[in-house]
Amino acid sequence: MNKFLSLKEEKQVTIINAALGCFGKYGYAKASVNDIAVLAGISKASVFQYFGSKKQLYAYLLTYAGDIIMSSFRQADFDEKTDLFDRILLSSLTEAKTLEKNPYISQFILSAWTETSDEVRDILTEFKNETGKFRNHLILRKDDVSKFKNPNDAETVLQILMLMAEGYAAHCRNDEKTMYSSLTDDFQKMIAAMRRNFYKEEYLL
């Protein structure tokens, strides 16, 4: 990795985008290191020299993409929202906007959500667990449970809505431009329906 990090930033970005694009388009198993090298304008040997292996490259890209997505969330923005459902919507829209601005990351992350290769199952599980913990810490508040008819439903509802958001993103993977508008319209309707069904009557006013 030191040799890769010693490259000029522009060259690093070219290599990263080539890898993001290939993995995003073909998935882990079918993505070719040779194709990545050609797109990046480097030799196949250089890819292994920089990252060690195809799996290590994939793991690096997960960290890279995850860091960019998570850095787009501002704690202060979430602290301003007093309602759990408003914070869930903010989280989904923030991520959708970030992916919309970063098409290579968008293509890669949407592919990673549906990746089935056993070779990267372990790092994908770890990635999903870490991002889940980050999101829960960002969104959930102790007083959220008091608004629910069943206090134990709060975290479950969060997980359901996050899975729905990922489902929309996966559905839009061939036309990322529709992602933000789709989430804005449909997700708000879903959140309103969930709020009506799970909240106590006094919190629906």
C-alpha positions as CSV (number, residue, x, y, z in Angstrom):
1,M,0.0,0.0,0.0
2,N,2.9,2.4,0.7
3,K,3.9,2.3,-3.0
4,F,0.3,3.1,-4.0
5,L,0.0,6.0,-1.5
6,S,3.3,7.4,-2.8
7,L,1.7,8.0,-6.2
8,K,0.4,11.4,-7.2
9,E,-3.2,11.8,-6.0
10,E,-4.5,12.1,-9.6
11,K,-3.0,8.7,-10.5
12,Q,-4.4,7.2,-7.3
13,V,-7.9,8.4,-8.2
14,T,-7.5,7.0,-11.8
15,I,-6.6,3.6,-10.4
16,I,-9.4,3.7,-7.8
17,N,-12.0,4.7,-10.3
18,A,-10.9,2.0,-12.7
19,A,-11.3,-0.6,-9.9
20,L,-14.6,0.8,-8.6
21,G,-16.0,0.7,-12.1
22,C,-14.9,-2.8,-12.9
23,F,-16.1,-4.3,-9.7
24,G,-19.3,-2.3,-9.9
25,K,-20.1,-3.4,-13.4
26,Y,-19.1,-7.1,-13.2
27,G,-19.1,-8.0,-9.5
28,Y,-16.2,-9.5,-7.6
29,A,-15.8,-12.9,-9.4
30,K,-16.1,-11.6,-12.9
31,A,-14.1,-8.4,-12.5
32,S,-10.7,-8.8,-14.2
33,V,-7.5,-7.3,-12.6
34,N,-6.2,-7.1,-16.2
35,D,-9.1,-4.9,-17.2
36,I,-8.6,-2.7,-14.2
37,A,-5.0,-2.3,-15.1
38,V,-5.8,-1.4,-18.7
39,L,-8.4,1.2,-17.6
40,A,-6.0,2.7,-15.1
41,G,-3.1,2.8,-17.6
42,I,-0.8,0.6,-15.5
43,S,0.5,-3.0,-15.7
44,K,-1.3,-5.9,-14.1
45,A,1.8,-6.5,-12.0
46,S,1.5,-3.0,-10.6
47,V,-2.0,-3.7,-9.3
48,F,-0.7,-6.6,-7.3
49,Q,2.3,-4.6,-6.3
50,Y,0.1,-1.8,-4.9
51,F,-2.6,-3.9,-3.3
52,G,-1.2,-7.4,-2.8
53,S,-4.2,-9.3,-4.1
54,K,-7.6,-8.8,-5.8
55,K,-9.4,-9.3,-2.5
56,Q,-7.2,-6.8,-0.7
57,L,-8.0,-4.3,-3.5
58,Y,-11.7,-4.9,-3.0
59,A,-11.3,-4.5,0.8
60,Y,-9.4,-1.2,0.2
61,L,-12.2,0.0,-2.1
62,L,-14.9,-0.8,0.5
63,T,-13.0,1.2,3.1
64,Y,-12.4,4.1,0.6
65,A,-16.1,4.2,-0.4
66,G,-17.4,3.8,3.1
67,D,-15.2,6.7,4.4
68,I,-16.5,9.0,1.7
69,I,-20.1,8.1,2.4
70,M,-19.8,8.4,6.2
71,S,-17.9,11.7,6.0
72,S,-21.0,13.1,4.2
73,F,-23.0,12.7,7.4
74,R,-22.9,15.7,9.8
75,Q,-23.8,14.9,13.4
76,A,-25.2,18.4,13.9
77,D,-27.7,17.9,11.1
78,F,-29.1,14.8,12.8
79,D,-29.1,16.4,16.3
80,E,-31.4,19.1,14.9
81,K,-34.0,16.4,14.0
82,T,-36.1,15.4,17.1
83,D,-38.0,12.6,15.4
84,L,-36.5,9.1,14.6
85,F,-38.3,9.0,11.2
86,D,-36.9,12.4,10.2
87,R,-33.4,11.2,11.0
88,I,-33.9,8.0,9.0
89,L,-35.1,10.0,6.0
90,L,-32.1,12.4,6.4
91,S,-29.7,9.5,6.5
92,S,-31.1,7.9,3.3
93,L,-31.2,11.2,1.4
94,T,-27.7,12.2,2.5
95,E,-26.3,8.9,1.3
96,A,-28.3,9.0,-2.0
97,K,-27.0,12.5,-2.8
98,T,-23.5,11.4,-2.0
99,L,-23.8,8.4,-4.3
100,E,-25.3,10.6,-7.0
101,K,-22.3,12.9,-6.9
102,N,-19.8,10.0,-7.0
103,P,-20.9,7.6,-9.8
104,Y,-18.0,5.3,-9.5
105,I,-18.6,4.8,-5.8
106,S,-22.3,4.5,-6.4
107,Q,-21.9,1.7,-8.9
108,F,-19.4,-0.1,-6.7
109,I,-21.5,0.2,-3.5
110,L,-24.7,-0.9,-5.2
111,S,-22.9,-3.9,-6.5
112,A,-21.4,-4.7,-3.1
113,W,-24.9,-4.8,-1.5
114,T,-25.8,-7.7,-3.8
115,E,-22.4,-9.4,-4.0
116,T,-22.6,-13.1,-3.5
117,S,-18.9,-14.2,-3.9
118,D,-17.8,-16.4,-1.0
119,E,-14.3,-15.0,-1.3
120,V,-15.3,-11.6,0.0
121,R,-18.2,-12.6,2.2
122,D,-16.1,-12.0,5.4
123,I,-15.1,-8.5,4.5
124,L,-18.5,-7.6,3.2
125,T,-20.1,-8.8,6.5
126,E,-17.6,-6.7,8.5
127,F,-18.3,-3.7,6.3
128,K,-22.0,-4.0,6.7
129,N,-21.7,-4.5,10.4
130,E,-19.5,-1.4,10.8
131,T,-21.7,0.8,8.7
132,G,-24.7,-0.4,10.5
133,K,-23.2,0.5,13.9
134,F,-22.3,3.9,12.6
135,R,-25.8,4.5,11.3
136,N,-27.4,3.3,14.5
137,H,-25.2,5.6,16.6
138,L,-26.1,8.5,14.3
139,I,-29.8,8.0,14.2
140,L,-31.1,6.3,17.3
141,R,-31.8,8.2,20.5
142,K,-32.8,6.9,23.9
143,D,-36.1,8.8,23.9
144,D,-37.1,7.4,20.5
145,V,-38.6,4.3,22.1
146,S,-41.1,6.2,24.2
147,K,-43.0,7.3,21.0
148,F,-43.6,3.7,19.9
149,K,-46.7,1.6,20.8
150,N,-44.1,-1.2,21.4
151,P,-40.8,0.3,22.6
152,N,-38.9,-2.7,21.2
153,D,-40.0,-1.8,17.7
154,A,-37.7,1.3,17.3
155,E,-34.5,-0.5,16.2
156,T,-36.5,-3.0,14.1
157,V,-38.2,-0.2,12.2
158,L,-34.8,1.5,11.6
159,Q,-33.4,-1.7,10.1
160,I,-36.5,-2.3,7.9
161,L,-36.4,1.2,6.5
162,M,-32.6,0.9,5.9
163,L,-33.1,-2.3,4.0
164,M,-35.9,-0.7,2.0
165,A,-33.6,2.2,1.1
166,E,-30.9,-0.3,0.0
167,G,-33.5,-2.1,-2.1
168,Y,-34.4,1.1,-3.9
169,A,-30.8,1.9,-4.5
170,A,-30.2,-1.6,-5.9
171,H,-33.3,-1.2,-8.1
172,C,-31.9,2.1,-9.5
173,R,-28.4,0.8,-10.1
174,N,-28.8,0.9,-13.8
175,D,-30.0,4.5,-13.7
176,E,-28.4,6.2,-10.7
177,K,-29.9,9.5,-11.7
178,T,-33.4,8.3,-10.6
179,M,-32.1,7.3,-7.1
180,Y,-32.5,10.6,-5.3
181,S,-35.9,11.5,-6.7
182,S,-37.2,8.0,-6.1
183,L,-36.1,8.0,-2.5
184,T,-37.5,11.5,-1.9
185,D,-41.0,10.6,-3.2
186,D,-41.5,6.9,-2.3
187,F,-39.4,6.8,0.9
188,Q,-41.3,9.7,2.4
189,K,-44.6,7.8,1.8
190,M,-43.2,4.7,3.4
191,I,-41.9,6.6,6.4
192,A,-45.3,8.3,6.9
193,A,-47.1,4.9,6.8
194,M,-44.6,3.4,9.3
195,R,-45.1,6.3,11.6
196,R,-48.8,6.0,11.5
197,N,-48.6,2.3,12.3
198,F,-46.0,2.2,15.0
199,Y,-46.3,5.5,16.9
200,K,-48.6,6.2,19.8
201,E,-51.6,8.3,18.9
202,E,-50.3,11.4,20.8
203,Y,-47.2,11.6,18.6
204,L,-49.1,11.6,15.3
205,L,-50.5,15.1,15.8
